[in-house]
Amino acid sequence: MKKIIELPNYKSSLFSRIYSVSSCEGKLRLTEEIKKYVVDKFGSLDMVEKQTIVSVKNKFTKEQTLYNELRSKRPIEVKTNFKISEIENTKGCAFCLNKTPADEFGRISGKYCITASNLTKYECNHGLIIFKEHNPLKIKLEYLEDYLETAKRWFDNMDNKKIKTKLLLWNCLWRGAASIIHGHMQVVASKTKYGKIELLENAKNNYNRKYKSDYFSDLYKIHNNLGLSKKIKNTKILFYLTPIKEKEIFIFSKTKNFVKISEGIYYVLKNLIKIGVVSFNLVLFKIGDYYISRILDRGNILNRNCDIGGMELYAASVVSSDPFKLIRLFR
């Protein structure tokens, strides 16, 4: 918030084209019965009695995020009878043994992966990229490049004249909605434009028409002015101001081959895993000349509570992670 206020006029005017920011102070009165509990859990009475909530809203996409750092310190019930190392103990699953259906055109083999057809589809063209490495958290750049190259070959088998959306998804571990631990991505080719991707595309087009400027280029400039961006070759990485959930990072590149974005994705995943993220969602799709990937953290894998509630489903996103702090953890 402070960095946004301190932007020079010409930079803040660009910011204001896309974003609106507001803040308020949430106040409460602590009774004597709860004061000791609050100090034990949060470390301070003052920060609980007066809480600063910051709202950041994208005027074009209508994405809105409510920030309150105090929420990261909430007491949460944790299930303690599982260790991450136990992932290795689940080897020998159906994906390890290649007990999967094939697509009608057969299978595509990469150096580090193989395709399969999704057994329970949510789209007519719905396949899997199954990693040869069982543990999804063992990630190397060469693995990722091969996964994306194999996905590209899978998409090339579709009737591209009828396909309007090509979508690659990676739901990592059960907090990220993976039903199987073994590392795998999903590939979807649809004859329709999915609503949320279409909303982003419409936002881009509306912005371009209104300001005669490129939406994604200006989005990068705004984040760069705030110190919330990285760049790897032609791939731009934004520590996103309006994340859907925790630690969301927005990656995009103007390239004809989406495999080229793998280096940027690898950089983000490597750093997220380094700071303790183990369950995440990743998506990759195309809008106009841009390939776009979005990655976010789904929270502590041992937590019993869900990270998405009524606010996220029906109103606006509520997060505790600060993008200004997150970028400082990346190397």
Sequence and secondary structure as in RCSB ss.txt:
>XXXX:A:sequence
MKKIIELPNYKSSLFSRIYSVSSCEGKLRLTEEIKKYVVDKFGSLDMVEKQTIVSVKNKFTKEQTLYNELRSKRP
IEVKTNFKISEIENTKGCAFCLNKTPADEFGRISGKYCITASNLTKYECNHGLIIFKEHNPLKIKLEYLEDYLET
AKRWFDNMDNKKIKTKLLLWNCLWRGAASIIHGHMQVVASKTKYGKIELLENAKNNYNRKYKSDYFSDLYKIHNN
LGLSKKIKNTKILFYLTPIKEKEIFIFSKTKNFVKISEGIYYVLKNLIKIGVVSFNLVLFKIGDYYISRILDRGN
ILNRNCDIGGMELYAASVVSSDPFKLIRLFR
>XXXX:A:secstr
 HHHHTS HHHHHHHHHHEEEEEEEEE    HHHHHHHHHHHS SHHHHEEEEEEEEETTT  EEEE GGGGG  
  B  S  GGGGGGG S TTTTT    BTTB  B SSEEEEE SS SSSEEEEEEESSS TT   HHHHHHHHHH
HHHHHHTS TTT  EEEEEEE TGGGT SSSS EEEEEEESS  HHHHHHHHHHHHHHHHHSS HHHHHHHHHHH
TT EEEETTEEEEE SS SSTT EEEEEE S GGGGHHHHHHHHHHHHHTT  SEEEEEEEETTEEEEEEEE   
TTBSS S  HHHHHT EEE   HHHHGGG  
